[in-house]
Amino acid sequence: MKPLTLAIPKGRVTKALAPLFERAGIDTEHLLADERKLIRETQDGSLRFLLLKPDDVPTYVEYGVADLGISGRDVLLERAYDLYQPMELGVGLCRMVVAAPADAQPVLGVPRVATKFPRIAAEHFAKKGIQAEVIYVGGSVELAPLVGLSDVIVDLVESGATLRENNLVVAEHICDISSVLVANRTLYKLRRREIMPLLGRLRAALDVSKNE
């Protein structure tokens, strides 16, 4: 039988997912092995993992290369993928926020917003009736308001330590973010008999985790 293919973000998220997988009875030996293989399988061959960059996971699922995937909700919101989202996994919890310098004055006119998430930022300000100037910044977004590139930033915040170290404060909470199990809509129907037991085991593992 062809294995179910699951696309997952390699690195920190993989390690965070391992305890959940193990509680769900999923073999993680090869998944956690210290090697460079990007395609790995469970011992019984029932599940195949594709280890990808986080931004690429939904693409592989949307195009049907993977049946299922695990993606941050931030990536899904920013790219607007057409994917079924059957389950929140509660891994990688953080917040999408608007942050500004602690001593910032109210912005008069059009605010400049630096962010890695231009779609999310634009939609957030549009809902408030504000047509912001959104500036894409690929890294170190916290620097932008400190040197005058922007008035505020839109970014992910976990502990808030980086904001505090750069004299920034949360001005608005946009949404909560965590990892989501996503599925290719067509393959979810075609392989439902194989997918549903896996989802059931993951839900049971999540329930155990919540009650611990």
SULUR-V891500 format. One record per backbone hydrogen bond with DSSP energy under -1.0 kcal/mol. CO is the residue of the C=O (numbers start at 1). NH is the residue of the N-H. Records with the same first field share a line. If there is no record, write none. Layout:
# SULUR-V891500
CO: NH + NH
This chain:
# SULUR-V891500
4: 48
5: 67 + 68
6: 50
7: 70
8: 52
11: 15
12: 16
13: 17
14: 18
17: 21
18: 22
19: 23
20: 24
21: 26
22: 25
28: 32
33: 35
38: 51
40: 49
42: 45
46: 4
47: 42
48: 6
49: 40
50: 8
52: 10
53: 56
56: 60
57: 61
58: 62
59: 63
60: 65 + 66
61: 64
67: 184
68: 7
69: 182
71: 180
72: 76
73: 77
74: 78
75: 79
76: 80
81: 83
84: 183
87: 181
91: 179
94: 177
95: 157
96: 174 + 175
97: 155
98: 171 + 172
99: 153
100: 169
101: 104
111: 133
112: 151 + 152
113: 135
114: 154
115: 137
117: 121
118: 122
119: 123
120: 124
121: 125
122: 126
123: 127
125: 130
126: 129
130: 132
133: 113
135: 115
140: 143
141: 144
143: 147
144: 149 + 150
152: 114
153: 99
155: 97
157: 95
160: 164
161: 165
163: 168
164: 167
167: 102
169: 100
172: 98
175: 96
177: 94
178: 73
179: 89
180: 71
181: 87
182: 69
183: 84
184: 188
186: 190
187: 191
191: 194 + 195
192: 196
195: 199
196: 200
197: 201
198: 202
199: 203
200: 204
201: 205
202: 206
203: 207
204: 208
205: 209
206: 210
207: 211
